[in-house]
Amino acid sequence: MTTRIKICGLKSREAIMAAADAGATHVGFVHYPPSPRHVSLEEAAALRQMVPAHMKAVLLLVSMEAADAAKAIARVQPHVVQFHGAESAQGCAMFRQLAPLEVWKAVGVKNPASLEEAQRFVGAVDLILYDAPAGSLPGGQGLALDWSLLAGHQHRAPWGLAGGLNADNVAEAIRQTGAPLVDTSSGVESAPGVKDLNRIAEFCRAVREG
Ligand SMILES: O=C(O)c1ccccc1N[C@@H]1O[C@H](COP(=O)(O)O)[C@@H](O)[C@H]1O
């Protein structure tokens, strides 16, 4: 099966088009003020309109109040909302009622217990996104999780892999984990928040060519 590719933290039409040309399936917009990739809801809504019809737009939110998250989703109209903070399974599940909106939940993976804890999102979300554990930011840190924890794991929900992926390591990450979707942000940048169009192309090529 073809590995799906999400390029996150985009802020410009050029970066969206570079991701599209390279064969990415998803592009993400981060609405989280502490992030170097933060865009306002107005900017996210404008960027969302630039996403080609064959791709999906992902709005990344972190630990927002449900009412504010609902307003953000209504404003931006993404295909997918990616919750990347302390959202509960119940809180995530509420947003699935906004179908066809897809709901993803990022989970930091530190050890085998993290994978057990992630099971609470089975049935509550459309996809579980495994990322490195939170540090000074909840994500976008360029840190990889221990892929061996996912090797042979019996997944009970659709899932994806994030955390420190770049053109040099993504093929090995897929080989070890069998990830059906890979997600990168800082791994395709020249500086925090600055996307490098060549690195986006190289990342997608590395996914396709292994
Ligand atoms: O990108 C950010 O700044 C960010 C901020 C807050 C939460 C998540 C964030 N990014 C997401 O984190 C993972 C891993 O990113 P990276 O490839 O290690 O930089 C990915 O889903 C990003 O979209």
The ligand as an SDF file (V2000), in Angstrom:
LIG
                    3D

 23 24  0  0  0  0  0  0  0  0999 V2000
    5.1850   21.9800   14.4170 O   0  0  0  0  0  0  0  0  0  0  0  0
    4.9900   22.4950   15.5230 C   0  0  0  0  0  0  0  0  0  0  0  0
    5.5340   23.5590   15.8300 O   0  0  0  0  0  0  0  0  0  0  0  0
    4.1200   21.8220   16.5160 C   0  0  0  0  0  0  0  0  0  0  0  0
    3.7450   22.5210   17.6350 C   0  0  0  0  0  0  0  0  0  0  0  0
    2.9170   21.9330   18.5660 C   0  0  0  0  0  0  0  0  0  0  0  0
    2.4710   20.6440   18.3950 C   0  0  0  0  0  0  0  0  0  0  0  0
    2.8550   19.9130   17.2690 C   0  0  0  0  0  0  0  0  0  0  0  0
    3.6760   20.4840   16.3320 C   0  0  0  0  0  0  0  0  0  0  0  0
    4.1050   19.7860   15.1980 N   0  0  0  0  0  0  0  0  0  0  0  0
    3.8250   18.4340   14.9390 C   0  0  0  0  0  0  0  0  0  0  0  0
    4.6760   17.5760   15.6640 O   0  0  0  0  0  0  0  0  0  0  0  0
    4.9140   16.3880   14.9280 C   0  0  0  0  0  0  0  0  0  0  0  0
    6.3900   16.1260   14.8260 C   0  0  0  0  0  0  0  0  0  0  0  0
    7.0550   17.2040   14.2440 O   0  0  0  0  0  0  0  0  0  0  0  0
    8.5770   17.1150   13.7510 P   0  0  0  0  0  0  0  0  0  0  0  0
    8.5790   16.4620   12.4040 O   0  0  0  0  0  0  0  0  0  0  0  0
    9.3460   16.3410   14.7640 O   0  0  0  0  0  0  0  0  0  0  0  0
    9.0460   18.5290   13.6580 O   0  0  0  0  0  0  0  0  0  0  0  0
    4.2370   16.5970   13.5860 C   0  0  0  0  0  0  0  0  0  0  0  0
    2.9390   16.0400   13.6180 O   0  0  0  0  0  0  0  0  0  0  0  0
    4.1060   18.0850   13.5010 C   0  0  0  0  0  0  0  0  0  0  0  0
    3.0640   18.4490   12.6820 O   0  0  0  0  0  0  0  0  0  0  0  0
  1  2  2  0
  2  3  1  0
  2  4  1  0
  4  5  1  0
  4  9  2  0
  5  6  2  0
  6  7  1  0
  7  8  2  0
  8  9  1  0
  9 10  1  0
 10 11  1  0
 11 12  1  0
 11 22  1  0
 12 13  1  0
 13 14  1  0
 13 20  1  0
 14 15  1  0
 15 16  1  0
 16 17  2  0
 16 18  1  0
 16 19  1  0
 20 21  1  0
 20 22  1  0
 22 23  1  0
M  END
$$$$
